[in-house]
Amino acid sequence: MKPGICRMRLLASGQFLLAACPPVQADPNVNSPGGHAEELVQLAGCHMPETLPAPRWMVCANDQQLQALDGDYRVVADPRPGSLTLMDISAVPPRNVTDLDGIPCSLVGPPTCLAVTPDQSLVLVARAMRIDPSDSSRQIPDNRLSVVRLSPGTPGTIQQIEVGRQPSGVEISRDGTRALVANRADGSVSLLAISADGRVGLVGTFAVAPPESSVSHAAFSPDGRSAVIGNVYGGTLTVLNINGREAVAVDTIPVGILAEGLDISPDGQWLAVNCLENTAMPPDSPGYRETGMVVLLQRQRQTFVVVDSIRTGRIPQSAVFTPDGQYVAVGCNAERNIAFYRIRNGRLRDTGIRIPASGGPAAIRISSDGPTASE
């Protein structure tokens, strides 16, 4: 057996259970310029070099209550709150994959329902939907945000905050002092303050679009003075100015249909957006497509323009840049894996790397190093 990725599961006792996973292999049918996919696969061995870079944690939220099948969303027979999959993304493929159970999250509405602070001490996890207390076969909007400690000590929930209805995309500024939460059912965003001691407080909630536009996610610019909001059913992006304790809408950019998750690259020059492309519809529907799509946009002055797109797995729920800005990671809910695409000369290239998840990916976030660019 060829070497694979080491997977670790966090037990209730706080100990780690280590297991060997199958090797990560690149798709031989995928063309990657310069044989880059082959270079990535060579990094997949479980053995460790003498000197390793500092861990860089990527966190994936996994829905354990709802199943999307052929356009029908069903509550599973034995629902659990949810889970997080943690992995060290300091190298690709990732190392030290860890599962943390008991973290509430939701597939419905949260394309990027979590965010990691730059110092990697906290992760904020939104729960868009919850099971209806009067009918366990259906879900209703929730309004809770969990604050999960990653370090120091054993990871776990330390705080819960009430925001707007159906909180979805969560974003933290590069300096780690502010966060935005897109409230899908209300057409609003909640601005949060993060203190130096790790406490999170609600500053205010601001209307940015009609509720029917389905506000989905917020992405801060590198300097934290502006943000981009995705409006799923409105087919637009909203540009915000962040002034002290307020968030004000200043521009609207047309985009595709069902463009849910978005992320701005560390240098502020690229914007990645994942589109469901009707992959959650029944296969016999006229508009059904077998694959989702990731769109790449490039900055032009204060806005962005589309430069490339690539097909991806079904029901894509996240598109995030790796810390070096060279890759986009996409969580594919139906396939239950995380796909990696490389940016080269303004184009998206499939590396063939697929990382299995412990549930259907609902969100992915990666911690930042702090400001790397200015407007």
DOMIVEX-472092 format. One record per atom (N, C-alpha, C): residue in one letter; x, y negated, z. Coordinates in steps of 0.1 Angstrom, whole numbers. Layout:
<pts>
resn:X:Y:Z
A:X:Y:Z
...
</pts>
This chain:
<pts>
resn:X:Y:Z
M:8:12:0
M:0:0:0
M:9:-12:0
K:6:-22:-9
K:13:-34:-9
K:10:-43:3
P:19:-52:7
P:16:-61:18
P:4:-70:15
G:-4:-73:26
G:-15:-82:24
G:-14:-93:34
I:-26:-100:37
I:-26:-110:46
I:-30:-105:60
C:-23:-110:71
C:-26:-106:84
C:-39:-112:89
R:-49:-105:93
R:-62:-110:98
R:-62:-108:113
M:-66:-119:120
M:-67:-118:135
M:-81:-122:139
R:-86:-115:149
R:-100:-118:154
R:-98:-122:169
L:-104:-133:173
L:-104:-138:187
L:-114:-130:195
L:-110:-123:205
L:-119:-116:214
L:-124:-124:225
A:-134:-120:232
A:-140:-127:243
A:-130:-129:254
S:-121:-120:255
S:-110:-121:266
S:-100:-132:263
G:-101:-137:251
G:-91:-147:247
G:-79:-141:240
Q:-78:-128:239
Q:-68:-121:232
Q:-71:-120:217
F:-60:-118:209
F:-61:-116:194
F:-60:-102:190
L:-69:-98:181
L:-69:-84:176
L:-63:-85:162
L:-52:-79:159
L:-45:-80:146
L:-49:-68:137
A:-52:-70:125
A:-55:-59:115
A:-49:-62:102
A:-45:-52:95
A:-40:-53:81
A:-51:-54:71
C:-50:-64:62
C:-60:-66:52
C:-54:-61:38
P:-63:-59:29
P:-58:-55:15
P:-50:-66:9
P:-41:-63:0
P:-33:-74:-6
P:-41:-83:-14
V:-37:-96:-14
V:-43:-106:-22
V:-37:-106:-36
Q:-45:-104:-46
Q:-40:-103:-60
Q:-46:-113:-69
A:-38:-118:-79
A:-43:-128:-88
A:-51:-120:-99
D:-61:-127:-105
D:-68:-121:-116
D:-59:-121:-128
P:-56:-109:-134
P:-47:-108:-145
P:-53:-115:-158
N:-66:-118:-158
N:-72:-124:-170
N:-71:-139:-169
V:-67:-145:-157
V:-66:-159:-155
V:-53:-164:-160
N:-53:-174:-169
N:-41:-180:-173
N:-37:-192:-165
S:-25:-192:-159
S:-20:-203:-151
S:-7:-207:-156
P:-6:-220:-160
P:6:-225:-166
P:19:-222:-158
G:29:-217:-164
G:42:-214:-158
G:41:-202:-149
G:31:-194:-150
G:30:-182:-141
G:29:-185:-127
H:22:-197:-124
H:21:-201:-110
H:13:-192:-101
A:3:-185:-107
A:-5:-176:-99
A:4:-164:-94
E:13:-160:-102
E:22:-149:-98
E:31:-153:-87
E:35:-166:-87
E:44:-171:-77
E:36:-171:-63
L:23:-175:-64
L:15:-175:-52
L:13:-161:-46
V:11:-151:-55
V:8:-138:-50
V:21:-132:-43
Q:33:-136:-47
Q:45:-131:-41
Q:46:-136:-27
L:38:-146:-23
L:39:-151:-9
L:30:-143:0
A:22:-133:-5
A:12:-127:3
A:16:-117:13
G:29:-114:14
G:34:-104:24
G:32:-108:38
C:29:-98:46
C:27:-100:61
C:40:-104:68
H:52:-100:62
H:64:-103:69
H:66:-118:70
M:73:-123:80
M:75:-137:82
M:90:-141:80
P:93:-152:74
P:106:-157:73
P:111:-161:87
E:124:-163:88
E:130:-167:101
E:124:-181:106
T:123:-190:97
T:118:-203:100
T:105:-206:93
L:94:-209:100
L:81:-211:94
L:78:-226:96
P:70:-231:86
P:65:-245:88
P:55:-245:99
A:52:-257:105
A:42:-258:116
A:29:-254:110
P:20:-247:118
P:7:-243:113
P:-1:-255:109
R:-9:-253:99
R:-18:-263:93
R:-32:-256:92
W:-41:-258:101
W:-53:-250:101
W:-64:-255:92
M:-69:-245:84
M:-81:-247:76
M:-92:-240:83
V:-104:-246:84
V:-115:-240:91
V:-127:-238:82
C:-133:-226:82
C:-145:-223:74
C:-156:-220:83
A:-168:-226:81
A:-180:-223:89
A:-188:-213:82
N:-193:-203:89
N:-200:-191:83
N:-214:-190:88
D:-224:-191:80
D:-238:-189:84
D:-241:-174:87
Q:-246:-171:98
Q:-250:-158:102
Q:-265:-156:105
Q:-273:-166:99
Q:-287:-165:101
Q:-295:-164:88
L:-290:-170:78
L:-297:-171:65
L:-290:-164:54
Q:-297:-157:45
Q:-291:-150:34
Q:-298:-156:21
A:-289:-160:11
A:-294:-165:-1
A:-293:-153:-11
L:-304:-149:-17
L:-304:-138:-26
L:-314:-140:-38
D:-309:-142:-50
D:-318:-143:-62
D:-328:-155:-60
G:-323:-166:-55
G:-331:-177:-54
G:-340:-178:-41
D:-340:-167:-33
D:-348:-166:-21
D:-339:-167:-9
Y:-343:-176:0
Y:-335:-178:13
Y:-343:-171:24
R:-337:-161:30
R:-343:-153:40
R:-335:-153:53
V:-343:-154:65
V:-336:-152:78
V:-333:-138:80
V:-321:-135:84
V:-316:-121:85
V:-323:-114:97
A:-324:-101:97
A:-331:-94:108
A:-325:-96:122
D:-312:-97:123
D:-305:-99:135
D:-296:-111:135
P:-303:-123:135
P:-295:-136:134
P:-286:-139:145
R:-274:-144:142
R:-265:-149:152
R:-262:-164:150
P:-256:-171:160
P:-255:-186:159
P:-247:-190:147
G:-236:-183:144
G:-227:-187:133
G:-212:-184:138
S:-203:-186:129
S:-189:-184:132
S:-180:-193:125
L:-167:-194:129
L:-157:-201:122
L:-146:-191:118
T:-140:-193:106
T:-128:-186:102
T:-117:-196:101
L:-107:-193:109
L:-95:-202:110
L:-83:-196:102
M:-76:-203:95
M:-64:-198:88
M:-53:-209:87
D:-41:-204:87
D:-29:-213:86
D:-27:-216:71
I:-29:-228:66
I:-28:-232:52
I:-15:-239:49
S:-5:-237:58
S:8:-243:55
S:15:-237:43
A:10:-225:39
A:15:-219:27
A:3:-212:20
V:4:-210:7
V:-7:-204:0
V:-2:-191:-7
P:-8:-179:-4
P:-20:-176:3
P:-18:-179:18
P:-29:-182:25
P:-29:-185:40
P:-24:-173:48
R:-20:-177:61
R:-15:-167:70
R:-24:-167:83
N:-23:-157:91
N:-29:-157:104
N:-44:-161:104
V:-52:-153:97
V:-67:-155:96
V:-73:-151:109
T:-81:-160:115
T:-87:-158:128
T:-102:-161:127
D:-111:-152:134
D:-125:-155:134
D:-129:-159:148
L:-137:-170:149
L:-142:-175:162
L:-158:-174:161
D:-164:-166:170
D:-178:-164:169
D:-185:-174:178
G:-199:-175:176
G:-207:-182:185
G:-207:-197:183
I:-204:-202:170
I:-204:-216:167
I:-216:-219:158
P:-226:-226:162
P:-238:-229:154
P:-235:-237:141
C:-240:-232:130
C:-238:-239:117
C:-249:-233:108
S:-250:-239:95
S:-261:-235:86
S:-256:-236:72
L:-261:-227:64
L:-259:-227:49
L:-267:-238:43
V:-280:-240:47
V:-289:-250:41
V:-284:-264:44
G:-281:-272:34
G:-277:-286:36
G:-263:-289:40
P:-255:-280:44
P:-241:-284:49
P:-230:-280:40
P:-228:-286:28
P:-218:-282:19
P:-204:-284:26
T:-203:-294:34
T:-190:-296:42
T:-194:-300:56
C:-200:-291:64
C:-206:-294:77
C:-196:-294:88
L:-183:-295:85
L:-174:-296:96
L:-162:-304:92
A:-154:-309:102
A:-142:-317:99
A:-132:-315:111
V:-119:-315:108
V:-109:-313:117
V:-101:-326:120
T:-99:-329:132
T:-91:-341:136
T:-77:-340:131
P:-70:-351:127
P:-57:-351:122
P:-47:-344:131
D:-49:-345:145
D:-39:-338:154
D:-43:-323:156
Q:-53:-318:149
Q:-58:-304:149
Q:-63:-300:163
S:-67:-309:171
S:-71:-306:184
S:-86:-303:185
L:-94:-309:176
L:-109:-308:175
L:-114:-305:161
V:-125:-298:161
V:-133:-296:149
V:-147:-300:152
L:-153:-308:144
L:-167:-312:145
L:-176:-304:135
V:-186:-297:141
V:-194:-287:133
V:-209:-291:134
A:-215:-295:122
A:-229:-298:122
A:-238:-286:120
R:-250:-286:126
R:-259:-276:123
R:-271:-282:117
A:-273:-280:104
A:-284:-286:96
A:-298:-280:99
M:-298:-267:101
M:-311:-260:103
M:-310:-251:115
R:-322:-248:121
R:-322:-238:131
R:-335:-230:129
I:-336:-218:136
I:-348:-210:135
I:-359:-216:142
D:-371:-216:136
D:-383:-222:142
D:-387:-214:154
P:-388:-220:166
P:-392:-213:178
P:-405:-206:177
S:-414:-212:168
S:-428:-206:167
S:-429:-196:156
D:-418:-195:147
D:-419:-185:136
D:-404:-181:133
S:-400:-170:138
S:-386:-166:136
S:-382:-162:122
S:-392:-162:113
S:-389:-159:99
S:-385:-172:90
R:-386:-184:96
R:-384:-196:89
R:-375:-205:97
Q:-369:-215:90
Q:-360:-225:97
Q:-366:-239:96
I:-362:-248:105
I:-366:-262:105
I:-353:-270:107
P:-354:-283:104
P:-342:-292:106
P:-337:-293:120
D:-324:-292:122
D:-318:-294:135
D:-312:-308:135
N:-306:-312:146
N:-300:-326:147
N:-288:-325:156
R:-281:-314:157
R:-270:-312:166
R:-256:-311:159
L:-246:-317:166
L:-233:-316:162
L:-224:-310:173
S:-217:-300:171
S:-208:-293:181
S:-194:-299:180
V:-188:-301:191
V:-174:-305:192
V:-166:-293:197
V:-158:-287:189
V:-151:-275:192
V:-136:-278:194
R:-130:-274:205
R:-116:-276:208
R:-108:-265:201
L:-98:-269:193
L:-89:-259:187
L:-77:-257:196
S:-72:-268:202
S:-60:-267:210
S:-60:-279:219
P:-54:-279:231
P:-47:-267:237
P:-57:-257:243
G:-52:-245:246
G:-60:-235:252
G:-68:-227:242
T:-77:-219:248
T:-85:-210:239
T:-96:-219:232
P:-98:-217:219
P:-108:-225:212
P:-122:-222:217
G:-130:-233:217
G:-144:-232:222
G:-151:-245:221
T:-164:-245:223
T:-173:-257:222
T:-171:-264:235
I:-169:-278:235
I:-168:-286:247
I:-178:-297:247
Q:-186:-299:237
Q:-196:-310:236
Q:-206:-308:225
Q:-218:-313:227
Q:-228:-313:217
Q:-235:-327:216
I:-237:-332:204
I:-242:-346:202
I:-254:-345:193
E:-264:-353:196
E:-276:-355:187
E:-274:-366:178
V:-276:-363:165
V:-274:-373:154
V:-287:-374:146
G:-287:-376:133
G:-300:-376:125
G:-304:-362:122
R:-316:-362:115
R:-322:-349:112
R:-314:-342:100
Q:-312:-329:101
Q:-305:-321:92
Q:-291:-326:89
P:-282:-328:99
P:-269:-332:97
P:-261:-323:88
S:-254:-328:78
S:-248:-320:68
S:-233:-323:67
G:-229:-331:57
G:-214:-333:56
G:-209:-341:67
V:-197:-337:72
V:-190:-344:83
V:-176:-348:78
E:-172:-360:81
E:-159:-365:77
E:-152:-373:88
I:-139:-371:90
I:-132:-378:100
I:-121:-387:94
S:-120:-400:98
S:-110:-409:92
S:-96:-404:94
R:-87:-408:86
R:-73:-403:87
R:-66:-407:100
D:-70:-418:106
D:-64:-421:119
D:-71:-413:131
G:-81:-406:128
G:-87:-397:138
G:-96:-404:148
T:-100:-417:145
T:-108:-425:155
T:-123:-426:152
R:-126:-422:139
R:-140:-424:135
R:-145:-412:127
A:-158:-409:127
A:-163:-398:119
A:-176:-403:113
L:-180:-397:102
L:-193:-400:95
L:-200:-386:94
V:-213:-387:96
V:-222:-375:95
V:-233:-379:85
A:-235:-371:74
A:-246:-374:65
A:-258:-366:70
N:-269:-374:73
N:-282:-368:78
N:-291:-366:66
R:-292:-354:61
R:-299:-351:48
R:-314:-354:49
A:-321:-351:59
A:-335:-353:60
A:-339:-367:62
D:-330:-376:67
D:-333:-390:70
D:-327:-400:60
G:-319:-395:50
G:-312:-405:41
G:-303:-415:48
S:-296:-410:59
S:-288:-419:67
S:-275:-413:70
V:-265:-421:75
V:-253:-416:80
V:-251:-420:95
S:-245:-412:103
S:-242:-415:117
S:-227:-418:118
L:-224:-429:124
L:-210:-433:127
L:-206:-429:141
L:-195:-421:142
L:-191:-416:155
L:-177:-422:159
A:-175:-424:172
A:-162:-428:177
A:-155:-416:184
I:-142:-414:181
I:-135:-403:188
I:-124:-410:197
S:-125:-407:209
S:-115:-413:219
S:-102:-405:220
A:-92:-411:226
A:-79:-404:227
A:-80:-392:236
D:-89:-391:245
D:-90:-380:254
D:-99:-368:248
G:-103:-370:235
G:-111:-360:229
G:-126:-360:230
R:-131:-371:236
R:-146:-373:237
R:-151:-379:224
V:-163:-375:220
V:-169:-381:208
V:-182:-387:212
G:-184:-400:207
G:-197:-407:210
G:-203:-413:198
L:-216:-414:198
L:-224:-420:187
L:-224:-435:187
V:-219:-441:176
V:-218:-456:175
V:-232:-461:170
G:-237:-455:159
G:-250:-459:153
G:-253:-450:141
T:-266:-451:137
T:-270:-444:125
T:-276:-454:115
F:-272:-453:102
F:-275:-463:92
F:-281:-457:80
A:-292:-463:75
A:-299:-458:63
A:-290:-462:51
V:-288:-452:41
V:-280:-455:29
V:-287:-451:17
A:-298:-443:17
A:-305:-438:5
A:-319:-434:9
P:-328:-433:-1
P:-341:-427:3
P:-340:-412:7
P:-347:-408:17
P:-346:-394:22
P:-347:-384:11
E:-355:-386:0
E:-356:-377:-11
E:-344:-375:-19
S:-334:-385:-17
S:-321:-383:-25
S:-313:-372:-19
S:-315:-368:-6
S:-308:-357:0
S:-293:-361:2
V:-291:-371:11
V:-277:-374:14
V:-270:-362:19
S:-258:-358:14
S:-252:-345:17
S:-239:-346:24
H:-230:-355:20
H:-216:-355:25
H:-210:-369:24
A:-201:-372:34
A:-193:-385:33
A:-178:-381:33
A:-171:-389:24
A:-156:-387:24
A:-150:-401:26
F:-142:-402:36
F:-134:-415:39
F:-123:-417:28
S:-121:-430:25
S:-109:-433:17
S:-97:-432:27
P:-84:-430:21
P:-73:-428:30
P:-71:-439:41
D:-75:-452:38
D:-73:-462:48
D:-85:-464:57
G:-96:-456:55
G:-107:-456:64
G:-116:-468:63
R:-114:-477:53
R:-122:-489:52
R:-134:-487:42
S:-135:-476:35
S:-146:-473:27
S:-148:-458:27
A:-160:-453:21
A:-163:-439:21
A:-172:-437:8
V:-173:-424:4
V:-181:-420:-7
V:-191:-410:-1
I:-204:-412:-5
I:-215:-404:0
I:-221:-397:-12
G:-223:-383:-11
G:-230:-376:-21
G:-245:-375:-19
N:-253:-378:-29
N:-267:-377:-28
N:-272:-366:-38
V:-275:-354:-32
V:-277:-342:-40
V:-288:-344:-51
Y:-300:-346:-46
Y:-311:-347:-55
Y:-312:-361:-62
G:-305:-371:-57
G:-305:-384:-64
G:-296:-384:-76
G:-287:-374:-76
G:-277:-373:-87
G:-267:-384:-87
T:-264:-390:-76
T:-255:-401:-75
T:-245:-400:-63
L:-235:-409:-63
L:-226:-411:-52
L:-228:-425:-47
T:-228:-427:-34
T:-230:-440:-28
T:-216:-444:-22
V:-211:-456:-25
V:-199:-461:-20
V:-202:-470:-8
L:-196:-468:4
L:-198:-475:16
L:-186:-484:20
N:-188:-495:26
N:-178:-503:33
N:-180:-500:48
I:-169:-497:55
I:-169:-494:69
I:-163:-506:76
N:-172:-514:82
N:-168:-527:89
N:-170:-526:104
G:-159:-522:111
G:-160:-522:125
G:-170:-511:130
R:-182:-516:134
R:-192:-507:139
R:-204:-505:130
E:-202:-508:117
E:-213:-507:107
E:-208:-500:94
A:-218:-493:87
A:-215:-487:74
A:-225:-493:64
V:-220:-500:54
V:-229:-508:45
V:-227:-502:30
A:-238:-499:23
A:-237:-494:10
A:-234:-506:0
V:-224:-504:-9
V:-220:-514:-18
V:-221:-510:-33
D:-221:-497:-36
D:-221:-493:-50
D:-228:-479:-51
T:-233:-476:-63
T:-238:-463:-67
T:-232:-458:-80
I:-227:-446:-80
I:-221:-440:-91
I:-229:-428:-96
P:-234:-427:-109
P:-241:-415:-114
P:-231:-403:-114
V:-237:-391:-111
V:-229:-379:-111
V:-238:-368:-115
G:-234:-355:-113
G:-242:-344:-118
G:-253:-340:-108
I:-261:-330:-112
I:-272:-325:-104
I:-267:-315:-94
L:-272:-316:-82
L:-268:-307:-71
L:-253:-307:-68
A:-248:-319:-68
A:-234:-321:-65
A:-233:-323:-50
E:-230:-312:-42
E:-231:-313:-28
E:-218:-317:-20
G:-208:-309:-21
G:-196:-312:-13
G:-186:-320:-21
L:-179:-329:-14
L:-169:-338:-21
L:-157:-340:-11
D:-146:-343:-17
D:-134:-346:-9
D:-124:-355:-17
I:-118:-365:-10
I:-108:-374:-17
I:-94:-369:-13
S:-85:-368:-23
S:-72:-363:-21
S:-64:-372:-11
P:-54:-366:-5
P:-46:-373:5
P:-40:-387:0
D:-37:-387:-13
D:-32:-400:-19
D:-43:-409:-24
G:-55:-405:-23
G:-66:-414:-26
G:-69:-415:-41
Q:-62:-407:-50
Q:-63:-409:-64
Q:-73:-399:-71
W:-77:-389:-63
W:-85:-378:-69
W:-98:-376:-60
L:-108:-372:-67
L:-121:-369:-60
L:-126:-355:-65
A:-128:-345:-57
A:-133:-332:-61
A:-148:-331:-56
V:-156:-326:-65
V:-171:-324:-62
V:-175:-310:-66
N:-182:-303:-57
N:-187:-290:-61
N:-202:-291:-65
C:-206:-284:-76
C:-219:-284:-81
C:-225:-270:-80
L:-237:-268:-75
L:-243:-255:-74
L:-247:-250:-88
E:-251:-259:-97
E:-254:-255:-111
E:-266:-245:-111
N:-275:-246:-102
N:-287:-237:-102
N:-284:-223:-99
T:-272:-220:-93
T:-268:-206:-91
T:-277:-200:-80
A:-284:-208:-72
A:-292:-202:-61
A:-306:-199:-66
M:-309:-202:-79
M:-323:-199:-84
M:-324:-185:-87
P:-336:-180:-89
P:-338:-166:-93
P:-332:-164:-107
P:-326:-152:-110
P:-319:-150:-123
P:-328:-152:-135
D:-341:-150:-133
D:-350:-151:-145
D:-356:-165:-147
S:-351:-175:-139
S:-355:-189:-141
S:-348:-195:-153
P:-355:-203:-160
P:-349:-209:-173
P:-336:-217:-170
G:-334:-223:-158
G:-322:-231:-156
G:-311:-224:-148
Y:-313:-211:-146
Y:-303:-203:-138
Y:-290:-202:-145
R:-279:-203:-138
R:-266:-201:-143
R:-258:-192:-134
E:-249:-184:-140
E:-242:-173:-132
E:-230:-179:-124
T:-226:-191:-127
T:-214:-196:-120
T:-217:-211:-116
G:-210:-215:-105
G:-211:-229:-101
G:-200:-237:-108
M:-198:-249:-104
M:-188:-258:-111
M:-181:-267:-101
V:-168:-270:-103
V:-161:-279:-96
V:-157:-291:-106
V:-159:-303:-102
V:-156:-315:-110
V:-145:-323:-104
L:-136:-327:-112
L:-124:-335:-108
L:-126:-349:-113
L:-125:-359:-104
L:-126:-373:-108
L:-113:-380:-104
Q:-109:-391:-112
Q:-97:-398:-109
Q:-101:-413:-106
R:-94:-419:-97
R:-97:-432:-92
R:-94:-442:-103
Q:-103:-452:-105
Q:-101:-464:-114
Q:-106:-476:-106
R:-97:-484:-101
R:-100:-495:-93
R:-108:-491:-80
Q:-120:-495:-78
Q:-128:-492:-67
Q:-137:-480:-69
T:-136:-474:-80
T:-146:-463:-83
T:-138:-451:-89
F:-145:-440:-93
F:-139:-428:-99
F:-145:-425:-112
V:-138:-418:-121
V:-143:-413:-134
V:-140:-398:-135
V:-149:-391:-142
V:-147:-376:-144
V:-136:-374:-154
V:-126:-364:-151
V:-116:-361:-160
V:-115:-346:-163
D:-121:-337:-155
D:-121:-323:-158
D:-132:-316:-149
S:-135:-303:-153
S:-143:-295:-146
S:-140:-280:-148
I:-144:-271:-139
I:-140:-257:-141
I:-152:-249:-134
R:-154:-237:-140
R:-165:-228:-134
R:-159:-221:-122
T:-168:-219:-112
T:-164:-212:-100
T:-175:-202:-96
G:-174:-197:-84
G:-184:-187:-79
G:-198:-193:-77
R:-207:-184:-74
R:-221:-188:-72
R:-223:-195:-58
I:-232:-204:-58
I:-236:-212:-46
I:-223:-218:-39
P:-215:-225:-47
P:-203:-231:-41
P:-207:-242:-30
Q:-201:-241:-19
Q:-205:-250:-8
Q:-195:-260:-3
S:-183:-259:-9
S:-172:-268:-4
S:-162:-270:-15
A:-156:-281:-16
A:-144:-283:-25
A:-135:-293:-17
V:-123:-288:-13
V:-114:-296:-5
V:-100:-295:-10
F:-92:-306:-8
F:-78:-306:-12
F:-69:-300:-1
T:-59:-293:-5
T:-49:-288:4
T:-40:-300:8
P:-33:-299:19
P:-25:-311:24
P:-16:-318:14
D:-10:-310:5
D:-1:-316:-5
D:-9:-322:-17
G:-22:-320:-18
G:-30:-325:-28
G:-29:-318:-41
Q:-22:-306:-42
Q:-19:-299:-54
Q:-30:-288:-57
Y:-38:-285:-47
Y:-48:-274:-48
Y:-62:-279:-43
V:-72:-273:-49
V:-86:-275:-44
V:-91:-261:-40
A:-95:-260:-27
A:-101:-248:-22
A:-116:-249:-22
V:-123:-238:-27
V:-137:-238:-29
V:-143:-226:-22
G:-153:-229:-13
G:-160:-218:-6
G:-172:-213:-15
C:-172:-201:-19
C:-182:-195:-27
C:-191:-186:-19
N:-203:-191:-16
N:-212:-184:-6
N:-216:-170:-10
A:-220:-168:-23
A:-225:-155:-27
A:-214:-145:-28
E:-202:-149:-32
E:-191:-139:-32
E:-184:-138:-19
R:-188:-146:-9
R:-181:-146:4
R:-166:-147:4
N:-161:-156:-4
N:-147:-158:-5
N:-144:-173:-7
I:-131:-176:-6
I:-126:-189:-8
I:-116:-189:-20
A:-119:-197:-30
A:-111:-197:-43
A:-102:-209:-43
F:-90:-207:-49
F:-80:-218:-49
F:-77:-222:-64
Y:-78:-235:-67
Y:-75:-240:-80
Y:-64:-251:-79
R:-55:-251:-89
R:-44:-260:-89
R:-46:-272:-98
I:-42:-284:-94
I:-43:-295:-102
I:-30:-297:-109
R:-30:-298:-122
R:-18:-299:-130
R:-21:-309:-142
N:-14:-320:-142
N:-16:-330:-153
N:-31:-334:-155
G:-38:-336:-143
G:-52:-340:-144
G:-62:-329:-148
R:-57:-317:-147
R:-66:-306:-151
R:-67:-296:-139
L:-78:-289:-138
L:-80:-278:-128
L:-76:-265:-134
R:-67:-257:-127
R:-63:-244:-132
R:-66:-233:-121
D:-72:-222:-125
D:-75:-211:-116
D:-63:-204:-112
T:-59:-203:-99
T:-48:-195:-95
T:-50:-180:-94
G:-63:-176:-94
G:-67:-162:-91
G:-67:-158:-77
I:-63:-167:-68
I:-63:-164:-53
I:-77:-164:-48
R:-81:-154:-41
R:-95:-153:-34
R:-92:-148:-20
I:-97:-156:-10
I:-95:-152:4
I:-109:-148:9
P:-111:-135:14
P:-124:-131:19
P:-127:-138:32
A:-140:-141:34
A:-145:-147:46
A:-154:-138:54
S:-156:-140:67
S:-164:-131:76
S:-179:-134:74
G:-183:-143:66
G:-197:-146:63
G:-198:-153:50
G:-210:-159:46
G:-211:-167:34
G:-206:-181:37
P:-195:-185:31
P:-189:-199:34
P:-200:-210:33
A:-201:-218:43
A:-210:-229:43
A:-203:-242:43
A:-190:-242:47
A:-182:-255:48
A:-167:-251:50
I:-159:-260:45
I:-144:-259:46
I:-139:-273:49
R:-130:-274:58
R:-123:-286:60
R:-108:-283:64
I:-99:-293:61
I:-85:-291:64
I:-81:-304:72
S:-73:-303:83
S:-69:-315:90
S:-59:-323:82
S:-59:-336:84
S:-50:-345:77
S:-38:-350:86
D:-28:-355:79
D:-16:-360:86
D:-18:-374:91
G:-29:-381:86
G:-30:-395:89
G:-29:-403:76
P:-29:-416:76
P:-30:-424:64
P:-18:-421:55
T:-21:-419:41
T:-11:-417:31
T:-12:-427:20
A:-22:-435:20
A:-24:-444:8
A:-32:-456:13
S:-32:-467:6
S:-41:-478:9
S:-48:-482:-3
E:-60:-489:-1
E:-68:-493:-13
E:-61:-504:-20
</pts>
